[in-house]
Amino acid sequence: MKILCISDQVEQVLHGPSLNSYAQGVEAIISCGDLPFDYLEYVVTFLGVPLYYVLGNHDPAPDSPEYPGGCIPLDGKVLEVGTGEERVTFAGLSGSPMYSGGPNQYTEGQMGRRALSLSASILKRRLLGRQGPTVFVTHSPPFGLGDRKDPAHVGFGPFLKLIDRHEPALWLHGHVHLYGPDQQRVTNRGGTKVLNVFGHRILEV
């Protein structure tokens, strides 16, 4: 499945009449957060494929009346995307570490409980013979995997437990802005590739 991943920064290449040709063949869009909702609505309208999103620390709270029309929230959920042999299972968690008390910010303990709840949903699916997630989608990175040392951008420890327990092929995140050619976009833990999709990336999964 070909997917367009977006996060944190509005990209000019995804605006205007060239969008359809640039993203030709994309079957789903994944947003890792901190993007204007009208930007998400623009991209999903022009490409005409499902857009799944988690929220970042600069987005409205999940109980806010503001939301991106026509887009599908992935926070705390496990969803199958696509049909037939091209179906891919995604799981998502919104939010960043607590640093200012704003919306979508969580302590390590709070995120640990959210991660446990998501893990329980995955295990229930497996008991029913359904596939576990191939791809995890979060705003913040896992601890030590493409994160930073400052309190706002350090990764979450509970995400490492999710990787070790469920062994997804791919973990997508944003939050850590990348500028310049020498920034590390890809890290690995075991067989899981951890990818910072800051700006945008087009991937095959």
C-alpha positions, 0 to 999 in steps of 0.5 A: 500500500502506498501512503502519504505521511504528513506532520508538523509543517505545511508543505508547498508541494502538497498545495495546488494542481500538482498534488494529484500527480505528485501523490499519484497512486497514494491509497491512504494519508497518515497525519502525525499531528501539529498541522492546521485542520484546513490543510488536512481537509485540503489534502484529503479533498484533492486526493480523495483517499482516507486520511487518518490522524493523531493529534499533536501538542499544538492541536486542539484537545480531542474533546474540542468542537474543532476537528478536520472534516472528512478525516478519521481519528486514529488515537487509541484505535486499531484500524484496518486500512485498505481492502483485500491483500493490500489491507494494512492494520494501523494503531495510533496514539496522540500527544507529546510529553507534558511540558506546559500543561497544554492540550494533548500533553501527557505524563509518562504515567498517563501515556503508560496507561494509554499504551496499556489500553491500546495494547489490550485492544490489540491482544483482544483482536489477536484472540479473535484471529485478527491481525495486529498492527503493522504500523504504529502512528504517534506524534512523539517518538519512542524514547531514545529513538529520534527524540531530543533531550529537552522535556518537550521533545524527549520520547515516551518510554511506554512506546518501547514496550509497545514495540517490544510486545507487538513488533510492528514493521514500522513506527511513524512519528513527527514532533521532532523538527528536522532541518538540514541534511544531517538530521537523523530521520530513521532509527531502528529497534529490533525489526521495527523501523522508526521513521520521523515523517516531519514535513512529508514522506511517501512510503510503501507499506 
